[in-house]
Amino acid sequence: MTYSEYNGFRRGDFEFEGRNAIIVFPDKPDPQGRWVLKMEYFDAFPGFHLEMLRRGWHLLFLENINRWGTDADTDAKARFVEYASEEFGLEKKACLEGMSCGGLCSVNFAAKYPDLVSVMYLDAPVMNLLSCPMGFGRGIPLDGDTGWHEIQDAYGFDIEGLLAFRGHPIDRIGGLVEKRIPAAILYGDSDNLVPYPENGAFLEKAYREAGIPLFTVCRMGCGHHPHGLEDPRELCDFVEKYSKKEEDKMEIKEILSKVDHTLLAVDATWPQIMEIIDDGTHYETASVCIPASYVKVASEYASAKAAQYLRRPVKICTVIGFPNGYSTSRVKCYEAKCAVEDGADEVDMVINVGWVKNGWYELVLSEIKAIKKACDEAGEMVGKKIILKVIIETCLLTDEEKIRMCEVVSESGADFIKTSTGFSKAGATFHDVELMAAHVKNGLKIKAAGGISSIEDAEKFIELGADRLGTSRIIKIVKAQ
């Protein structure tokens, strides 16, 4: 190996199977041994991988025969990943950094060897050979005829063969979705070499529909170049977040045990409620959260479904003062009492946000205590302990107001403080849960709700301190798997 300096880091050049290879060593290696594999154009637009080097990640590169993601290069890279993992003590999965044709190489590699990939960073990725290099759509051909001749040399195509080809990266998206490989995609809205609507947009659409972690940035007014971001830190944060080792990830069953499987749509039908209960029973979620008008019949149905599964009925959660919270305290107390009498095990109440904005915290506290008392008394009549959760609608509050509400709810005797209804401006955020975890007292637990759309985000909320998650998406993702 020949050593040199690379942007302030130690670089090693060596051969692997007769190909040129490079490794760049971080000053303080990441304890997990995580690393970036640059798929093509090693030193082009290095901002991303330089930041990852500063964070302790290694950087590696293996020379391609060509830049068009053919099997010979894809298979060689698979052997290289296994070699690098063993030889340099690195994680068995690499983060793929693919710009332009490097994006094509990345997608082809991840589709064929998904178990060797932790996360992908794709920058203006070529995903459709008819678009680039051919320019058959809204774009222009790559370097006149040069791109076509490269494709002929790489794949041995004639034009009819290319038109019939079904191995473009866009044809391989299903494999990436199946394996749920997180991805970051950057692109320019004025790119006429690799037009995004003909290339990366297909991957973005599939990922969004499947709820797979995705980071996207559209560079307004930008063509195919430059790649990267002036400040790559947010991109790097995404890559770090979704590159955890499998053994560090939370079991799905543990996550599901903290989920309030939720359906609160105004047009929710009884067949949909039955499906929610079926799924909650089958996957053993913490509860199902449904409109109060369905609680009585849902409670009966849940008991029958549990008998079928030979297990305890899924708990029934409902909402009161929902979603605006400005009905009177008397009405909320009566709603809570009726819900418990109908069979609810848990009650999620919405505070009067206007009172918080007025600074009327004593009124807020009194209301929560009154509803808590109504739940306790009704629960005693039916012989069960009722869980009370207090929704504070964090998207409408300042951090100071959120902290004050942590204190109020901690004093009230409620069981949970909950971020959101999911019906206002925004749902749960990592910041809000982290803030709550730092300020709740007296054993008060935290429920994050609203907008939780991936298993990875669910796990992150739990790690930050949430004991419950209000979401409908997690079960859909699990069922899709």
Secondary structure as a PSIPRED ss2 file (coil, helix, strand):
# PSIPRED VFORMAT (PSIPRED V4.0)

   1 M C   1.000  0.000  0.000
   2 T E   0.000  0.000  1.000
   3 Y E   0.000  0.000  1.000
   4 S E   0.000  0.000  1.000
   5 E E   0.000  0.000  1.000
   6 Y E   0.000  0.000  1.000
   7 N C   1.000  0.000  0.000
   8 G C   1.000  0.000  0.000
   9 F E   0.000  0.000  1.000
  10 R E   0.000  0.000  1.000
  11 R E   0.000  0.000  1.000
  12 G E   0.000  0.000  1.000
  13 D E   0.000  0.000  1.000
  14 F E   0.000  0.000  1.000
  15 E E   0.000  0.000  1.000
  16 F E   0.000  0.000  1.000
  17 E C   1.000  0.000  0.000
  18 G C   1.000  0.000  0.000
  19 R E   0.000  0.000  1.000
  20 N E   0.000  0.000  1.000
  21 A E   0.000  0.000  1.000
  22 I E   0.000  0.000  1.000
  23 I E   0.000  0.000  1.000
  24 V E   0.000  0.000  1.000
  25 F E   0.000  0.000  1.000
  26 P C   1.000  0.000  0.000
  27 D C   1.000  0.000  0.000
  28 K C   1.000  0.000  0.000
  29 P C   1.000  0.000  0.000
  30 D C   1.000  0.000  0.000
  31 P C   1.000  0.000  0.000
  32 Q C   1.000  0.000  0.000
  33 G C   1.000  0.000  0.000
  34 R C   1.000  0.000  0.000
  35 W E   0.000  0.000  1.000
  36 V E   0.000  0.000  1.000
  37 L E   0.000  0.000  1.000
  38 K E   0.000  0.000  1.000
  39 M C   1.000  0.000  0.000
  40 E C   1.000  0.000  0.000
  41 Y C   1.000  0.000  0.000
  42 F C   1.000  0.000  0.000
  43 D C   1.000  0.000  0.000
  44 A C   1.000  0.000  0.000
  45 F C   1.000  0.000  0.000
  46 P C   1.000  0.000  0.000
  47 G H   0.000  1.000  0.000
  48 F H   0.000  1.000  0.000
  49 H H   0.000  1.000  0.000
  50 L H   0.000  1.000  0.000
  51 E H   0.000  1.000  0.000
  52 M H   0.000  1.000  0.000
  53 L H   0.000  1.000  0.000
  54 R H   0.000  1.000  0.000
  55 R C   1.000  0.000  0.000
  56 G C   1.000  0.000  0.000
  57 W C   1.000  0.000  0.000
  58 H E   0.000  0.000  1.000
  59 L E   0.000  0.000  1.000
  60 L E   0.000  0.000  1.000
  61 F E   0.000  0.000  1.000
  62 L E   0.000  0.000  1.000
  63 E C   1.000  0.000  0.000
  64 N C   1.000  0.000  0.000
  65 I C   1.000  0.000  0.000
  66 N C   1.000  0.000  0.000
  67 R C   1.000  0.000  0.000
  68 W C   1.000  0.000  0.000
  69 G C   1.000  0.000  0.000
  70 T C   1.000  0.000  0.000
  71 D H   0.000  1.000  0.000
  72 A H   0.000  1.000  0.000
  73 D H   0.000  1.000  0.000
  74 T H   0.000  1.000  0.000
  75 D H   0.000  1.000  0.000
  76 A H   0.000  1.000  0.000
  77 K H   0.000  1.000  0.000
  78 A H   0.000  1.000  0.000
  79 R H   0.000  1.000  0.000
  80 F H   0.000  1.000  0.000
  81 V H   0.000  1.000  0.000
  82 E H   0.000  1.000  0.000
  83 Y H   0.000  1.000  0.000
  84 A H   0.000  1.000  0.000
  85 S H   0.000  1.000  0.000
  86 E H   0.000  1.000  0.000
  87 E H   0.000  1.000  0.000
  88 F C   1.000  0.000  0.000
  89 G C   1.000  0.000  0.000
  90 L C   1.000  0.000  0.000
  91 E C   1.000  0.000  0.000
  92 K C   1.000  0.000  0.000
  93 K C   1.000  0.000  0.000
  94 A E   0.000  0.000  1.000
  95 C E   0.000  0.000  1.000
  96 L E   0.000  0.000  1.000
  97 E E   0.000  0.000  1.000
  98 G E   0.000  0.000  1.000
  99 M E   0.000  0.000  1.000
 100 S C   1.000  0.000  0.000
 101 C H   0.000  1.000  0.000
 102 G H   0.000  1.000  0.000
 103 G H   0.000  1.000  0.000
 104 L H   0.000  1.000  0.000
 105 C H   0.000  1.000  0.000
 106 S H   0.000  1.000  0.000
 107 V H   0.000  1.000  0.000
 108 N H   0.000  1.000  0.000
 109 F H   0.000  1.000  0.000
 110 A H   0.000  1.000  0.000
 111 A H   0.000  1.000  0.000
 112 K H   0.000  1.000  0.000
 113 Y C   1.000  0.000  0.000
 114 P H   0.000  1.000  0.000
 115 D H   0.000  1.000  0.000
 116 L H   0.000  1.000  0.000
 117 V E   0.000  0.000  1.000
 118 S E   0.000  0.000  1.000
 119 V E   0.000  0.000  1.000
 120 M E   0.000  0.000  1.000
 121 Y E   0.000  0.000  1.000
 122 L E   0.000  0.000  1.000
 123 D E   0.000  0.000  1.000
 124 A C   1.000  0.000  0.000
 125 P C   1.000  0.000  0.000
 126 V C   1.000  0.000  0.000
 127 M C   1.000  0.000  0.000
 128 N C   1.000  0.000  0.000
 129 L C   1.000  0.000  0.000
 130 L C   1.000  0.000  0.000
 131 S C   1.000  0.000  0.000
 132 C C   1.000  0.000  0.000
 133 P C   1.000  0.000  0.000
 134 M C   1.000  0.000  0.000
 135 G C   1.000  0.000  0.000
 136 F C   1.000  0.000  0.000
 137 G C   1.000  0.000  0.000
 138 R C   1.000  0.000  0.000
 139 G C   1.000  0.000  0.000
 140 I C   1.000  0.000  0.000
 141 P C   1.000  0.000  0.000
 142 L C   1.000  0.000  0.000
 143 D C   1.000  0.000  0.000
 144 G C   1.000  0.000  0.000
 145 D C   1.000  0.000  0.000
 146 T H   0.000  1.000  0.000
 147 G H   0.000  1.000  0.000
 148 W H   0.000  1.000  0.000
 149 H H   0.000  1.000  0.000
 150 E H   0.000  1.000  0.000
 151 I H   0.000  1.000  0.000
 152 Q H   0.000  1.000  0.000
 153 D H   0.000  1.000  0.000
 154 A H   0.000  1.000  0.000
 155 Y H   0.000  1.000  0.000
 156 G C   1.000  0.000  0.000
 157 F C   1.000  0.000  0.000
 158 D C   1.000  0.000  0.000
 159 I H   0.000  1.000  0.000
 160 E H   0.000  1.000  0.000
 161 G H   0.000  1.000  0.000
 162 L H   0.000  1.000  0.000
 163 L H   0.000  1.000  0.000
 164 A H   0.000  1.000  0.000
 165 F C   1.000  0.000  0.000
 166 R C   1.000  0.000  0.000
 167 G C   1.000  0.000  0.000
 168 H C   1.000  0.000  0.000
 169 P H   0.000  1.000  0.000
 170 I H   0.000  1.000  0.000
 171 D H   0.000  1.000  0.000
 172 R H   0.000  1.000  0.000
 173 I H   0.000  1.000  0.000
 174 G H   0.000  1.000  0.000
 175 G H   0.000  1.000  0.000
 176 L H   0.000  1.000  0.000
 177 V H   0.000  1.000  0.000
 178 E H   0.000  1.000  0.000
 179 K H   0.000  1.000  0.000
 180 R C   1.000  0.000  0.000
 181 I C   1.000  0.000  0.000
 182 P C   1.000  0.000  0.000
 183 A E   0.000  0.000  1.000
 184 A E   0.000  0.000  1.000
 185 I E   0.000  0.000  1.000
 186 L E   0.000  0.000  1.000
 187 Y E   0.000  0.000  1.000
 188 G E   0.000  0.000  1.000
 189 D C   1.000  0.000  0.000
 190 S C   1.000  0.000  0.000
 191 D C   1.000  0.000  0.000
 192 N C   1.000  0.000  0.000
 193 L C   1.000  0.000  0.000
 194 V C   1.000  0.000  0.000
 195 P C   1.000  0.000  0.000
 196 Y H   0.000  1.000  0.000
 197 P H   0.000  1.000  0.000
 198 E H   0.000  1.000  0.000
 199 N C   1.000  0.000  0.000
 200 G H   0.000  1.000  0.000
 201 A H   0.000  1.000  0.000
 202 F H   0.000  1.000  0.000
 203 L H   0.000  1.000  0.000
 204 E H   0.000  1.000  0.000
 205 K H   0.000  1.000  0.000
 206 A H   0.000  1.000  0.000
 207 Y H   0.000  1.000  0.000
 208 R H   0.000  1.000  0.000
 209 E H   0.000  1.000  0.000
 210 A H   0.000  1.000  0.000
 211 G C   1.000  0.000  0.000
 212 I C   1.000  0.000  0.000
 213 P C   1.000  0.000  0.000
 214 L E   0.000  0.000  1.000
 215 F E   0.000  0.000  1.000
 216 T E   0.000  0.000  1.000
 217 V E   0.000  0.000  1.000
 218 C E   0.000  0.000  1.000
 219 R E   0.000  0.000  1.000
 220 M C   1.000  0.000  0.000
 221 G C   1.000  0.000  0.000
 222 C C   1.000  0.000  0.000
 223 G C   1.000  0.000  0.000
 224 H C   1.000  0.000  0.000
 225 H C   1.000  0.000  0.000
 226 P C   1.000  0.000  0.000
 227 H C   1.000  0.000  0.000
 228 G C   1.000  0.000  0.000
 229 L C   1.000  0.000  0.000
 230 E C   1.000  0.000  0.000
 231 D C   1.000  0.000  0.000
 232 P C   1.000  0.000  0.000
 233 R H   0.000  1.000  0.000
 234 E H   0.000  1.000  0.000
 235 L H   0.000  1.000  0.000
 236 C H   0.000  1.000  0.000
 237 D H   0.000  1.000  0.000
 238 F H   0.000  1.000  0.000
 239 V H   0.000  1.000  0.000
 240 E H   0.000  1.000  0.000
 241 K H   0.000  1.000  0.000
 242 Y C   1.000  0.000  0.000
 243 S C   1.000  0.000  0.000
 244 K C   1.000  0.000  0.000
 245 K C   1.000  0.000  0.000
 246 E H   0.000  1.000  0.000
 247 E H   0.000  1.000  0.000
 248 D H   0.000  1.000  0.000
 249 K C   1.000  0.000  0.000
 250 M C   1.000  0.000  0.000
 251 E C   1.000  0.000  0.000
 252 I H   0.000  1.000  0.000
 253 K H   0.000  1.000  0.000
 254 E H   0.000  1.000  0.000
 255 I H   0.000  1.000  0.000
 256 L H   0.000  1.000  0.000
 257 S C   1.000  0.000  0.000
 258 K C   1.000  0.000  0.000
 259 V E   0.000  0.000  1.000
 260 D E   0.000  0.000  1.000
 261 H E   0.000  0.000  1.000
 262 T E   0.000  0.000  1.000
 263 L C   1.000  0.000  0.000
 264 L C   1.000  0.000  0.000
 265 A C   1.000  0.000  0.000
 266 V C   1.000  0.000  0.000
 267 D C   1.000  0.000  0.000
 268 A C   1.000  0.000  0.000
 269 T C   1.000  0.000  0.000
 270 W H   0.000  1.000  0.000
 271 P H   0.000  1.000  0.000
 272 Q H   0.000  1.000  0.000
 273 I H   0.000  1.000  0.000
 274 M H   0.000  1.000  0.000
 275 E H   0.000  1.000  0.000
 276 I H   0.000  1.000  0.000
 277 I H   0.000  1.000  0.000
 278 D H   0.000  1.000  0.000
 279 D H   0.000  1.000  0.000
 280 G H   0.000  1.000  0.000
 281 T H   0.000  1.000  0.000
 282 H H   0.000  1.000  0.000
 283 Y H   0.000  1.000  0.000
 284 E C   1.000  0.000  0.000
 285 T C   1.000  0.000  0.000
 286 A C   1.000  0.000  0.000
 287 S E   0.000  0.000  1.000
 288 V E   0.000  0.000  1.000
 289 C E   0.000  0.000  1.000
 290 I E   0.000  0.000  1.000
 291 P C   1.000  0.000  0.000
 292 A H   0.000  1.000  0.000
 293 S H   0.000  1.000  0.000
 294 Y H   0.000  1.000  0.000
 295 V H   0.000  1.000  0.000
 296 K H   0.000  1.000  0.000
 297 V H   0.000  1.000  0.000
 298 A H   0.000  1.000  0.000
 299 S H   0.000  1.000  0.000
 300 E H   0.000  1.000  0.000
 301 Y H   0.000  1.000  0.000
 302 A H   0.000  1.000  0.000
 303 S H   0.000  1.000  0.000
 304 A H   0.000  1.000  0.000
 305 K H   0.000  1.000  0.000
 306 A H   0.000  1.000  0.000
 307 A H   0.000  1.000  0.000
 308 Q H   0.000  1.000  0.000
 309 Y H   0.000  1.000  0.000
 310 L C   1.000  0.000  0.000
 311 R C   1.000  0.000  0.000
 312 R C   1.000  0.000  0.000
 313 P C   1.000  0.000  0.000
 314 V C   1.000  0.000  0.000
 315 K C   1.000  0.000  0.000
 316 I E   0.000  0.000  1.000
 317 C E   0.000  0.000  1.000
 318 T E   0.000  0.000  1.000
 319 V E   0.000  0.000  1.000
 320 I E   0.000  0.000  1.000
 321 G C   1.000  0.000  0.000
 322 F C   1.000  0.000  0.000
 323 P C   1.000  0.000  0.000
 324 N C   1.000  0.000  0.000
 325 G C   1.000  0.000  0.000
 326 Y C   1.000  0.000  0.000
 327 S C   1.000  0.000  0.000
 328 T C   1.000  0.000  0.000
 329 S H   0.000  1.000  0.000
 330 R H   0.000  1.000  0.000
 331 V H   0.000  1.000  0.000
 332 K H   0.000  1.000  0.000
 333 C H   0.000  1.000  0.000
 334 Y H   0.000  1.000  0.000
 335 E H   0.000  1.000  0.000
 336 A H   0.000  1.000  0.000
 337 K H   0.000  1.000  0.000
 338 C H   0.000  1.000  0.000
 339 A H   0.000  1.000  0.000
 340 V H   0.000  1.000  0.000
 341 E H   0.000  1.000  0.000
 342 D H   0.000  1.000  0.000
 343 G C   1.000  0.000  0.000
 344 A C   1.000  0.000  0.000
 345 D C   1.000  0.000  0.000
 346 E E   0.000  0.000  1.000
 347 V E   0.000  0.000  1.000
 348 D E   0.000  0.000  1.000
 349 M E   0.000  0.000  1.000
 350 V E   0.000  0.000  1.000
 351 I C   1.000  0.000  0.000
 352 N C   1.000  0.000  0.000
 353 V H   0.000  1.000  0.000
 354 G H   0.000  1.000  0.000
 355 W H   0.000  1.000  0.000
 356 V H   0.000  1.000  0.000
 357 K H   0.000  1.000  0.000
 358 N H   0.000  1.000  0.000
 359 G C   1.000  0.000  0.000
 360 W C   1.000  0.000  0.000
 361 Y H   0.000  1.000  0.000
 362 E H   0.000  1.000  0.000
 363 L H   0.000  1.000  0.000
 364 V H   0.000  1.000  0.000
 365 L H   0.000  1.000  0.000
 366 S H   0.000  1.000  0.000
 367 E H   0.000  1.000  0.000
 368 I H   0.000  1.000  0.000
 369 K H   0.000  1.000  0.000
 370 A H   0.000  1.000  0.000
 371 I H   0.000  1.000  0.000
 372 K H   0.000  1.000  0.000
 373 K H   0.000  1.000  0.000
 374 A H   0.000  1.000  0.000
 375 C H   0.000  1.000  0.000
 376 D H   0.000  1.000  0.000
 377 E H   0.000  1.000  0.000
 378 A H   0.000  1.000  0.000
 379 G H   0.000  1.000  0.000
 380 E H   0.000  1.000  0.000
 381 M H   0.000  1.000  0.000
 382 V H   0.000  1.000  0.000
 383 G C   1.000  0.000  0.000
 384 K C   1.000  0.000  0.000
 385 K C   1.000  0.000  0.000
 386 I C   1.000  0.000  0.000
 387 I E   0.000  0.000  1.000
 388 L E   0.000  0.000  1.000
 389 K E   0.000  0.000  1.000
 390 V E   0.000  0.000  1.000
 391 I E   0.000  0.000  1.000
 392 I C   1.000  0.000  0.000
 393 E C   1.000  0.000  0.000
 394 T H   0.000  1.000  0.000
 395 C H   0.000  1.000  0.000
 396 L H   0.000  1.000  0.000
 397 L C   1.000  0.000  0.000
 398 T C   1.000  0.000  0.000
 399 D H   0.000  1.000  0.000
 400 E H   0.000  1.000  0.000
 401 E H   0.000  1.000  0.000
 402 K H   0.000  1.000  0.000
 403 I H   0.000  1.000  0.000
 404 R H   0.000  1.000  0.000
 405 M H   0.000  1.000  0.000
 406 C H   0.000  1.000  0.000
 407 E H   0.000  1.000  0.000
 408 V H   0.000  1.000  0.000
 409 V H   0.000  1.000  0.000
 410 S H   0.000  1.000  0.000
 411 E H   0.000  1.000  0.000
 412 S H   0.000  1.000  0.000
 413 G C   1.000  0.000  0.000
 414 A C   1.000  0.000  0.000
 415 D C   1.000  0.000  0.000
 416 F E   0.000  0.000  1.000
 417 I E   0.000  0.000  1.000
 418 K E   0.000  0.000  1.000
 419 T C   1.000  0.000  0.000
 420 S C   1.000  0.000  0.000
 421 T C   1.000  0.000  0.000
 422 G C   1.000  0.000  0.000
 423 F C   1.000  0.000  0.000
 424 S C   1.000  0.000  0.000
 425 K C   1.000  0.000  0.000
 426 A C   1.000  0.000  0.000
 427 G C   1.000  0.000  0.000
 428 A C   1.000  0.000  0.000
 429 T C   1.000  0.000  0.000
 430 F H   0.000  1.000  0.000
 431 H H   0.000  1.000  0.000
 432 D H   0.000  1.000  0.000
 433 V H   0.000  1.000  0.000
 434 E H   0.000  1.000  0.000
 435 L H   0.000  1.000  0.000
 436 M H   0.000  1.000  0.000
 437 A H   0.000  1.000  0.000
 438 A H   0.000  1.000  0.000
 439 H H   0.000  1.000  0.000
 440 V C   1.000  0.000  0.000
 441 K C   1.000  0.000  0.000
 442 N C   1.000  0.000  0.000
 443 G C   1.000  0.000  0.000
 444 L C   1.000  0.000  0.000
 445 K E   0.000  0.000  1.000
 446 I E   0.000  0.000  1.000
 447 K E   0.000  0.000  1.000
 448 A E   0.000  0.000  1.000
 449 A E   0.000  0.000  1.000
 450 G C   1.000  0.000  0.000
 451 G C   1.000  0.000  0.000
 452 I C   1.000  0.000  0.000
 453 S C   1.000  0.000  0.000
 454 S C   1.000  0.000  0.000
 455 I H   0.000  1.000  0.000
 456 E H   0.000  1.000  0.000
 457 D H   0.000  1.000  0.000
 458 A H   0.000  1.000  0.000
 459 E H   0.000  1.000  0.000
 460 K H   0.000  1.000  0.000
 461 F H   0.000  1.000  0.000
 462 I H   0.000  1.000  0.000
 463 E H   0.000  1.000  0.000
 464 L H   0.000  1.000  0.000
 465 G C   1.000  0.000  0.000
 466 A C   1.000  0.000  0.000
 467 D C   1.000  0.000  0.000
 468 R E   0.000  0.000  1.000
 469 L E   0.000  0.000  1.000
 470 G E   0.000  0.000  1.000
 471 T E   0.000  0.000  1.000
 472 S C   1.000  0.000  0.000
 473 R H   0.000  1.000  0.000
 474 I H   0.000  1.000  0.000
 475 I H   0.000  1.000  0.000
 476 K H   0.000  1.000  0.000
 477 I H   0.000  1.000  0.000
 478 V H   0.000  1.000  0.000
 479 K H   0.000  1.000  0.000
 480 A H   0.000  1.000  0.000
 481 Q C   1.000  0.000  0.000
